[in-house]
Amino acid sequence: MTDNSPARHAALAEQYLSAALLERFRERAAVYDRENRFFDEDLADLKDAGYLRLFVPEELGGGGLNLNEVSKLQQRLATAAPATALAINMHLMCTGVVHAMRERDDHSLDWVLEEAAAGEIFAFGISEPSNDWVLQGSKSTAVPQDDGGYLISGVKIFTSLSPVWTRLIVHGTDASDDTQLVYGFLERDADGITVSDDWDVMGMRASQSRATILKDVRMQPERVARRIPSGRFPDLLTFAITSNFQLLVGSVYAGVAQRALQLAVAGLKARKSAKAGTTYAEVPETRIRLADAHMEYMSVPAQLEAYCRDFDDLADHGAGWPLRLVSARLNASTAARRTAEVALMCTSGSGFGNQHEAGRLFRDATAGLFHPPSADAARPMYAAALLDD
């Protein structure tokens, strides 16, 4: 039986993300944001801690952790360095996908975990401009080659870890049959890869999630993961991608919300009301504002834990899985934006300054608006679950 005790999670937190390490991350986060640069020093520390091997089996030198354990660690990391957590998510998502497939007796991609154990860094190259099909379709093309490989051309956006990834999971429409999608991995040293230098954004700046332009990039035959029909076709690979992506991204925003509440508390305790003659922590209106944010946040880590544990336990929710996964991520990102706004109000004018952590958190939280699917794109799915036969 999996040990889900508080003692187990506390031990993992101390092993991988000690309080001293988190404080270093928090100090550097402000620098990365201000200078709009990649989190090289954070990455080095995470490598040294074995963090990039969380999902790698113990027999390969990894942590052998499950999704719920990694989710809790990502929430903790995001309280200190949201952009670092969001970017590292993409490597963890790739390795988490293969971990999930192994748990379901599919060993076709075990080499991913072996390469992660050897130090390769995996990234996520699925999002494309104006492609709201996301996993179910692609504007990129995959031209089949005689040896079973493909030449991939297209543009992938929001490619986190752009400066350092060495393996990139991508998909493309089969040029020989446009009803089929090809999934697989590209190697960084392949010809035809261009990484954009355009990344001057509002939040999550250290993630350096630049666009990746692919021009006839060779996908080796042994790197082809799947060839599946486009559209709503059930497959273990896309199920594992959806599950890990939604729950781990949600975990980052849960961590942002948690930290925002901490900053809000500190702000109210530090500020004094001349009218009331007390700190704002004693003023009813500000207490109510903080209480509302706290209540909204409380359900977020609970929902993430419930669905992560279901996923780890191989629960069969059938067609109900997308409803659960997407809502967990949307609820977490909504809570992050709302609690970040409350943190700004509770810290008052000081929080509005670019040097204050509350201001950075507010900007980082807005990135949650852009992960697929958006609330607008997801609503038809929830309505159909109740209204359509």
ZIMO-V868411 format. One line per field, one symbol per residue. ss: DSSP state (2 for helix, 1 for strand, 0 for the rest). psi: psi as a letter, one per 30 degrees, with the letter a starting at -180 (. if undefined). burial: # if it has 16 or more other C-alpha atoms within 10 Angstrom, else .. A space follows every 10 residues. Layout:
# ZIMO-V868411
ss=???
psi=???
burial=???
This chain:
# ZIMO-V868411
ss=0000022222 2222220022 2222222222 2222200002 2222222200 2220000222 0000002222 2222222222 0222222222 2222222222 2220000002 2222222000 0111100000 0002220000 1111000001 1111111110 0000001111 1111000001 1111111000 0011100000 0000222001 1111111110 2221111110 0000022222 2222222222 2222222222 2222222222 0110000112 2202222222 2222222222 2222222222 2200000222 2222222222 2222222222 2222222222 2200002222 2222222222 0000222222 222222200
psi=kkjgleeeee eeeeefilee eeeeeeefee eeeefhllhe eeeeeeeefg efgefklefg gafhlleeee eeeeeeeffe ieeeeeefee eeeeeeeeee eefggjgfgf feeeeeefgk kkljieklkh igfcfglkfl kjjklfgfal kkkakklhil geffkfkjkl llkkffjgfk kkkaklkegk kgkkkkgjii lelheffhil kkkkjhkkjk effkeljlkl aikkkeeeee eeeeeeeeee eefeeeeeee eeeeeeeeff kkkeefgllf ffkeeeeeee eeeeeeeefe feeeeeeeee eeghkjfbff eeeeeeeeee eeeeeeeeee eeeeeffbee ffkffkeeee eeeefffffg kklleeffee eeeefefk.
burial=........#. .##..###.. ##..##.### .##..####. .##.##..## #######... .##.###### ########## ########## ########## #.......#. .######..# ########.. ..######## ####....## ########## ########## #####....# ########.. ..#.#...#. ..######## ########## #.####.### ......#### ########## ########## #.###.###. .#.......# #.#..#..## ..##.##..# #.###.#### #......... ##.####### ########## ########.# ##....#### ########.. ###.#..#.. .........
